[in-house]
């Protein structure tokens, strides 16, 4: 909803800067990630950022979209039902938005696999410090995310880690990986706001729903 990056450009950018594995986590859909997996010559982890009433959870190694609005417990159950891994992206939120403390409560954390300890779109360093501490205290794997919504942001944050096969090996290799990255300019958020405004404007200008028996086809864009 806030990314207009064509999938082909994502592939080109990853090839250009030497990324050989990418996790694609759109808001509320895996459609873009599934399409990118068909296009890319490198490994694509199908993921999704899923909005719960108390903040966002991330499912990795998914095959189907998990709806937004479910409780954290219901969301976790659906991720596990697909054999996926559970992560908390930017666990302490991003200014000016903050996640509820419930998302980092012992009950939720006992079911989580991964804590994102560095997010390139998080403005304040203290958020990363708190995330690192949380992952360490809970013995959880640490990840990094560029949270790229534009081509130039791809690769701002990443993890150097061994090759893996499947979710279990991924988690083990991630635990032995090295988190690297740098913060994006705060101005990148304006690109997301513009993309969202364009999308809303397009939907408002669309004609009335199709008659019964006809179906509309929608395309999903991927963000990284």
C-alpha positions as CSV (number, residue, x, y, z in Angstrom):
1,X,0.0,0.0,0.0
2,X,3.0,2.3,0.4
3,X,5.5,1.0,-2.1
4,X,5.4,1.4,-5.9
5,X,8.6,-0.4,-6.7
6,X,8.3,-2.8,-9.8
7,X,9.5,-6.3,-9.0
8,X,11.9,-6.3,-11.9
9,X,13.7,-3.3,-10.5
10,X,14.1,-5.2,-7.1
11,X,15.8,-8.1,-8.9
12,X,18.1,-5.7,-10.8
13,X,19.1,-3.8,-7.7
14,X,19.8,-7.0,-5.7
15,X,22.0,-8.3,-8.6
16,X,23.8,-5.0,-8.8
17,X,24.8,-4.8,-5.1
18,X,25.4,-8.6,-4.6
19,X,22.4,-9.6,-2.5
20,X,21.8,-13.4,-3.0
21,X,18.9,-13.8,-0.6
22,X,16.1,-11.4,0.2
23,X,13.0,-11.5,2.5
24,X,10.0,-9.7,1.1
25,X,7.5,-8.6,3.6
26,X,4.6,-6.5,2.3
27,X,1.9,-5.2,4.6
28,X,-1.0,-7.7,4.7
29,X,-0.2,-9.8,1.6
30,X,2.3,-12.3,0.2
31,X,1.2,-11.8,-3.4
32,X,4.2,-9.6,-4.3
33,X,6.7,-11.9,-2.6
34,X,5.4,-15.0,-4.4
35,X,5.7,-13.2,-7.8
36,X,9.2,-12.0,-7.0
37,X,10.2,-15.6,-6.1
38,X,9.1,-16.6,-9.6
39,X,11.2,-13.8,-11.2
40,X,14.4,-13.8,-9.1
41,X,17.5,-15.8,-9.9
42,X,18.3,-15.8,-6.1
43,X,16.5,-17.1,-3.0
44,X,13.4,-15.2,-2.0
45,X,11.9,-15.7,1.5
46,X,8.2,-15.1,1.3
47,X,7.2,-13.1,4.3
48,X,4.5,-10.7,5.5
49,X,4.1,-7.9,8.0
50,X,0.9,-8.6,9.8
51,X,-0.9,-5.9,11.7
52,X,-2.4,-7.1,15.0
53,X,-4.4,-4.8,17.4
54,X,-1.2,-4.3,19.5
55,X,1.4,-4.0,16.7
56,X,3.0,-5.8,13.8
57,X,4.3,-9.4,13.7
58,X,6.3,-10.8,10.8
59,X,5.8,-14.3,9.4
60,X,8.6,-15.8,7.3
61,X,8.5,-18.8,5.0
62,X,4.8,-18.4,4.2
63,X,2.8,-19.7,1.3
64,X,-0.5,-17.8,1.9
65,X,-1.6,-14.4,3.1
66,X,-2.5,-14.1,6.8
67,X,-5.2,-11.5,7.4
68,X,-4.6,-8.4,9.5
69,X,-6.6,-7.6,12.6
70,X,-6.2,-11.0,14.3
71,X,-4.9,-11.2,17.8
72,X,-1.2,-11.9,18.3
73,X,-2.0,-15.4,19.4
74,X,-4.2,-16.1,16.4
75,X,-1.6,-14.6,14.1
76,X,1.2,-16.8,15.6
77,X,-1.0,-19.9,15.2
78,X,-1.6,-19.1,11.5
79,X,2.1,-18.6,10.9
80,X,3.0,-21.9,12.6
81,X,0.2,-23.6,10.6
82,X,2.2,-22.8,7.5
83,X,5.4,-24.0,9.0
84,X,6.7,-20.4,9.2
85,X,8.9,-18.5,11.6
86,X,7.7,-15.6,13.8
87,X,9.5,-12.3,14.1
88,X,8.9,-8.9,15.6
89,X,9.9,-6.1,13.3
90,X,11.0,-2.8,14.9
91,X,9.8,-4.2,18.3
92,X,9.8,-0.8,20.0
93,X,8.0,0.9,17.1
94,X,9.1,3.8,14.9
95,X,8.6,7.4,15.8
96,X,5.9,8.7,16.1
97,X,4.2,5.3,16.4
98,X,4.9,2.9,19.2
99,X,3.9,-0.8,19.6
100,X,2.0,-1.9,22.6
101,X,4.0,-3.4,25.4
102,X,1.8,-6.5,25.0
103,X,3.8,-7.4,21.9
104,X,7.0,-7.8,23.9
105,X,5.3,-9.4,26.9
106,X,6.7,-12.8,28.1
107,X,3.6,-14.6,26.8
108,X,4.2,-13.4,23.2
109,X,8.0,-13.6,23.3
110,X,7.9,-17.2,24.4
111,X,6.4,-18.0,20.9
112,X,8.7,-15.7,18.9
113,X,11.8,-16.8,16.9
114,X,13.4,-13.6,15.8
115,X,13.8,-10.0,17.0
116,X,14.7,-7.3,14.4
117,X,17.5,-5.5,16.2
118,X,18.3,-3.0,13.4
119,X,15.8,-1.3,11.1
120,X,17.1,1.3,8.6
121,X,13.9,3.3,8.9
122,X,14.0,3.6,12.7
123,X,15.2,7.1,13.5
124,X,16.4,6.8,17.1
125,X,19.4,4.6,18.0
126,X,17.9,3.8,21.4
127,X,15.3,1.6,19.6
128,X,18.0,-0.6,18.3
129,X,19.8,-0.7,21.7
130,X,16.6,-1.9,23.4
131,X,15.9,-4.4,20.7
132,X,19.4,-5.9,21.0
133,X,19.0,-6.2,24.7
134,X,15.6,-7.9,24.3
135,X,16.9,-10.4,21.9
136,X,19.9,-11.2,24.1
137,X,17.9,-11.5,27.3
138,X,15.4,-13.9,25.6
139,X,18.0,-15.9,23.6
140,X,16.3,-15.1,20.3
141,X,17.9,-14.8,16.9
142,X,18.7,-11.2,15.8
143,X,17.8,-9.9,12.4
144,X,18.2,-6.6,10.4
145,X,15.8,-5.0,7.9
146,X,16.3,-2.3,5.4
147,X,12.5,-1.9,5.4
148,X,13.0,-0.7,1.8
149,X,10.1,0.9,0.1
150,X,12.2,2.4,-2.7
151,X,15.0,1.0,-4.8
152,X,17.8,3.0,-3.1
153,X,16.9,1.6,0.3
154,X,17.5,-2.0,-0.7
155,X,20.5,-3.4,1.1
156,X,20.8,-0.6,3.7
157,X,20.6,-3.3,6.4
158,X,21.4,-7.0,6.1
159,X,22.8,-10.1,7.8
160,X,25.9,-11.9,6.7
161,X,25.1,-15.6,7.4
162,X,25.9,-19.1,6.2
163,X,23.8,-20.8,3.4
164,X,20.7,-22.6,4.7
165,X,17.9,-24.9,3.6
166,X,14.5,-24.3,5.1
167,X,13.2,-22.5,8.2
168,X,15.1,-24.5,10.8
169,X,18.5,-24.1,9.2
170,X,17.7,-20.4,8.5
171,X,17.1,-19.8,12.2
172,X,20.3,-21.6,13.2
173,X,22.3,-19.7,10.6
174,X,20.7,-16.4,11.5
175,X,21.8,-16.9,15.1
176,X,25.4,-17.2,13.9
177,X,25.1,-14.2,11.5
178,X,26.5,-10.7,11.6
179,X,24.1,-7.8,11.6
180,X,25.2,-4.9,9.4
181,X,23.5,-1.7,8.3
182,X,23.1,2.0,8.2
183,X,20.1,4.3,8.7
184,X,18.1,5.7,5.9
185,X,17.3,9.4,5.7
186,X,14.1,10.4,7.5
187,X,12.9,11.8,4.1
188,X,12.4,8.3,2.7
189,X,9.1,8.2,4.7
190,X,7.8,10.9,2.3
191,X,8.1,8.4,-0.6
192,X,5.9,6.0,1.3
193,X,3.3,8.7,2.1
194,X,3.2,9.7,-1.6
195,X,2.8,6.1,-2.7
196,X,-0.1,5.6,-0.2
197,X,-1.7,8.8,-1.4
198,X,-1.4,7.8,-5.0
199,X,-3.0,4.4,-4.2
200,X,-5.9,5.9,-2.3
201,X,-6.5,8.5,-5.1
202,X,-6.5,5.7,-7.7
203,X,-9.0,3.6,-5.8
204,X,-11.3,6.6,-5.2
205,X,-11.4,7.2,-8.9
206,X,-12.1,3.6,-9.9
207,X,-15.6,2.9,-11.5
208,X,-18.3,1.2,-9.5
209,X,-17.9,-2.6,-8.8
210,X,-18.1,-5.0,-11.6
211,X,-21.4,-6.8,-12.3
212,X,-21.9,-10.3,-10.9
213,X,-20.0,-12.8,-12.9
214,X,-17.1,-10.5,-13.7
215,X,-13.9,-10.4,-11.7
216,X,-11.2,-7.7,-11.2
217,X,-7.5,-8.6,-11.2
218,X,-5.1,-6.9,-8.9
219,X,-1.3,-6.8,-8.9
220,X,0.8,-6.8,-5.8
221,X,4.1,-4.8,-5.5
222,X,6.9,-6.1,-3.3
223,X,8.8,-4.2,-0.6
224,X,11.9,-5.5,1.0
